[in-house]
């Protein structure tokens, strides 16, 4: 259950950040900040909930997917 919580949070945060990221020029400082902004949220959440290390590639994939989907969705 903890893995699912972290997965949903990772995807949701990155959807929002991806949507916000499209407003900035590629490779600008703010663009980089938005790409990496979820890391200080997801890592402590993962550690705090005791989610195993083998799930890290899953969360990275969800982060990238969330950024990509967020940039493409029109809400």
Buried (B, 14 or more C-beta within 10 A) or exposed (E): EBBEEBBEBBBBBBBBBBBBBBEBEEEEEEBEEBBEBBBEBBEEBBEEEEBEEEBEEBBEEBBEBBBEBBBEEEE
